[in-house]
Amino acid sequence: MQSEFGERDIFSANELFNFWHINDGMSNRATGHWRIHQLTKQGMLQEIKSGWYTMKVKPLFNPLPDRQQLTIEKIIQQNYRQITYCTWNVNWLNEFSVHQFPLDNPVIEVEKELLESLKGRLEDNGFIDLGWQVGPHSAKLREIKNAIYILPLPSRAPLRRQAHASFDLRIPTIEKVLVDFFTGSDIFLHLYGSELLHAFSHAVEHYAINYSTLFAYANRRYKNTDIKNFLEKYFPHLYTLIFS
């Protein structure tokens, strides 16, 4: 398998099925899908887009949480059940930028119906510097130096669990982060022009990205066309791989 697919940037599930059929007589597609699942789980395959894979596997975006994020996660998990949310920190963005910014702002994205409830719950636990419901053109981001931002979570945003010693965190995937760069939110104001290009280049080079997931979310954020045009202009080879 390595000799057949190891040097290729992308190949389809059907090509894998044909390879297994020729080499070991596999004829059941369900068995093929199970093999793909197992190989992906073992870190030997990575899905680039729906039904298309690579053996040039990269790690997941997995930044380390700080103590404040862990405390916020614990408050949320102890007080709410079956809610959709994620937590992260604005300082995670420094990894993607050329110029480093002295930012330390925890961000909580949660279902919009729970924004006010969560704000009150955090205030009850001593968190008072809250930049609440920050909009695309809000100035609140600059009013409080180390504010905690509670934002409405877009519907069906791609999130994942991050294992921790005592509980799992909910964090944004790299696909969500990249799409959100294009939304115009104040949080990402320093990532524009050459900084945006550098951010995307860094993500593509260093992390596993599923472009089906990315563009499904981009479509819900009305940024599908913007990101397609951006990729076509600055990453033509990648654009061809995704859309060919």
C-alpha positions in Angstrom: 0.0 0.0 0.0 2.8 2.4 0.8 4.5 1.8 -2.5 1.2 2.4 -4.4 -0.1 5.4 -2.5 2.6 6.7 -0.2 3.9 9.4 -2.5 0.6 10.6 -3.9 -1.0 13.7 -2.5 -4.5 12.4 -2.8 -6.4 9.2 -3.8 -9.9 8.0 -3.7 -11.6 5.3 -1.6 -12.5 3.5 -4.8 -8.8 3.3 -5.7 -8.1 1.7 -2.3 -11.0 -0.8 -2.8 -9.6 -1.8 -6.2 -6.1 -2.2 -4.8 -7.3 -4.4 -2.0 -9.5 -6.4 -4.4 -6.5 -7.1 -6.7 -4.0 -7.8 -3.9 -6.0 -9.8 -1.4 -9.3 -10.5 -3.1 -11.4 -8.2 -1.0 -14.8 -7.8 -2.7 -17.0 -6.4 0.1 -17.2 -2.6 0.2 -18.3 -2.6 3.8 -15.0 -4.3 4.6 -13.2 -1.7 2.6 -14.9 1.1 4.6 -14.0 -0.6 7.8 -10.3 -0.9 6.7 -10.3 2.8 5.9 -11.8 3.7 9.3 -9.1 1.5 11.1 -6.2 2.9 9.1 -7.4 6.5 9.7 -7.8 5.7 13.4 -4.2 4.3 13.5 -2.8 7.4 11.8 -1.9 5.8 8.5 -4.6 7.6 6.5 -6.0 11.1 6.6 -9.2 12.2 4.9 -8.6 15.3 2.7 -12.2 15.6 1.5 -15.2 13.3 1.5 -14.0 9.9 0.0 -10.5 11.1 -0.7 -7.4 10.3 1.3 -3.6 10.7 1.7 -0.9 8.8 3.5 1.0 12.1 4.1 -0.6 12.3 7.5 -0.4 15.5 9.6 -1.4 16.0 13.2 -4.6 17.5 14.5 -4.7 21.1 15.7 -4.3 20.5 19.4 -3.2 23.7 21.3 -2.7 23.3 25.1 -5.3 24.8 27.4 -4.3 27.2 30.2 -5.6 27.1 33.8 -8.3 29.6 33.2 -9.7 27.7 30.2 -9.8 24.5 32.3 -11.6 26.4 35.1 -14.2 27.7 32.6 -14.6 24.2 31.1 -15.2 22.8 34.6 -17.9 25.4 35.4 -19.7 24.7 32.1 -19.6 20.9 32.4 -20.7 21.0 36.1 -23.7 23.3 35.4 -24.9 22.4 31.9 -25.8 19.1 30.3 -26.0 18.3 26.6 -25.1 21.8 25.3 -23.0 22.6 22.3 -20.1 24.9 23.0 -16.3 25.3 22.6 -13.6 27.1 24.5 -10.3 28.5 23.3 -8.0 31.5 23.7 -7.2 34.4 21.4 -3.5 33.8 22.1 -3.8 30.6 20.1 -3.8 32.8 17.0 -0.2 33.9 17.6 0.9 30.5 16.1 -0.6 31.6 12.8 0.7 35.2 12.6 4.0 36.6 11.7 3.7 39.4 14.3 3.0 38.3 17.8 0.3 40.1 19.7 0.1 40.4 23.6 -3.4 39.0 23.8 -4.8 36.7 26.5 -8.5 36.5 26.1 -10.4 33.3 26.8 -13.3 32.7 24.3 -16.4 30.7 24.9 -18.8 30.0 22.0 -22.1 28.6 23.1 -25.7 28.2 21.8 -27.1 31.7 21.6 -30.1 30.8 23.9 -27.6 30.2 26.7 -25.4 33.4 26.4 -27.1 35.3 29.2 -27.3 32.2 31.4 -23.6 31.4 31.0 -22.6 35.1 31.6 -24.5 35.0 34.9 -23.0 31.7 35.9 -19.4 32.9 35.2 -20.0 36.1 37.1 -21.3 34.0 40.1 -17.9 32.2 39.9 -15.9 35.5 40.0 -15.4 36.2 36.3 -16.4 39.8 35.9 -14.4 41.0 32.9 -16.8 39.7 30.3 -17.0 41.0 26.7 -20.5 39.6 26.1 -22.0 39.0 22.6 -19.2 40.7 20.7 -20.4 41.5 17.2 -18.4 42.0 14.0 -18.2 45.8 14.5 -18.2 46.0 18.3 -15.6 48.0 20.2 -15.9 45.9 23.3 -12.8 43.9 22.4 -10.7 47.0 23.1 -12.4 48.2 26.3 -11.2 45.4 28.6 -7.6 44.3 28.4 -8.0 40.6 29.4 -11.8 40.2 28.8 -13.4 36.8 28.5 -15.5 36.8 25.4 -18.8 34.9 25.3 -20.0 34.5 21.7 -22.9 32.8 19.9 -21.7 29.6 18.4 -22.7 29.3 14.7 -24.9 26.3 14.0 -23.2 23.0 13.2 -19.8 24.5 13.7 -17.0 21.8 13.5 -15.8 21.1 17.0 -13.9 18.2 18.7 -13.1 16.8 22.0 -9.7 17.3 23.4 -8.6 14.7 26.1 -7.5 16.0 29.4 -6.5 14.3 32.7 -9.8 14.8 34.4 -12.3 15.6 31.6 -12.5 16.3 27.9 -12.5 19.8 26.6 -14.5 21.0 23.6 -12.4 23.0 21.2 -12.8 24.4 17.7 -11.3 22.3 14.8 -8.7 23.8 12.5 -11.5 24.0 9.8 -13.6 26.2 12.0 -10.6 28.4 12.9 -9.7 28.9 9.2 -13.2 29.8 8.1 -13.6 32.2 11.1 -10.5 34.1 9.9 -12.7 35.3 7.0 -15.7 36.4 9.0 -14.6 40.0 9.9 -14.9 39.5 13.6 -12.9 41.9 15.8 -11.1 38.9 17.3 -9.4 38.3 13.9 -8.7 41.9 12.9 -5.0 41.5 13.1 -5.1 38.6 10.6 -5.6 40.3 7.3 -3.6 40.8 4.1 -0.2 39.0 4.4 -1.0 37.8 7.9 -4.1 36.0 6.6 -2.0 34.4 3.9 0.7 33.3 6.4 -2.0 32.0 8.7 -3.5 29.8 6.0 -0.1 28.6 4.8 0.9 27.6 8.3 -2.3 25.6 8.8 -2.0 23.8 5.5 1.6 22.9 6.1 1.3 21.8 9.7 -2.2 20.4 10.3 -4.6 17.8 9.1 -7.5 19.6 7.3 -10.7 18.0 5.9 -11.8 20.4 3.1 -15.3 18.9 2.9 -15.7 19.9 6.6 -14.1 23.3 6.0 -16.4 24.2 3.0 -19.5 22.9 4.6 -18.9 25.3 7.5 -17.8 28.1 5.1 -21.1 27.7 3.3 -23.1 28.2 6.6 -21.0 31.3 7.3 -21.5 32.6 3.7 -17.8 32.5 3.1 -17.6 29.7 0.6 -16.9 31.9 -2.4 -14.4 34.1 -0.6 -12.3 31.1 0.5 -12.5 29.4 -2.9 -11.2 32.5 -4.6 -8.5 32.9 -1.9 -7.3 29.3 -2.5 -7.5 29.6 -6.3 -5.3 32.7 -6.1 -2.7 31.8 -3.5 -2.9 27.9 -3.4 -3.6 26.8 -7.0 -2.2 23.3 -6.5 -4.3 22.8 -3.4 -7.4 24.3 -5.1 -7.0 21.7 -8.0 -6.7 18.8 -5.5 -9.9 19.9 -3.7 -12.1 20.7 -6.7 -10.8 18.4 -9.4 
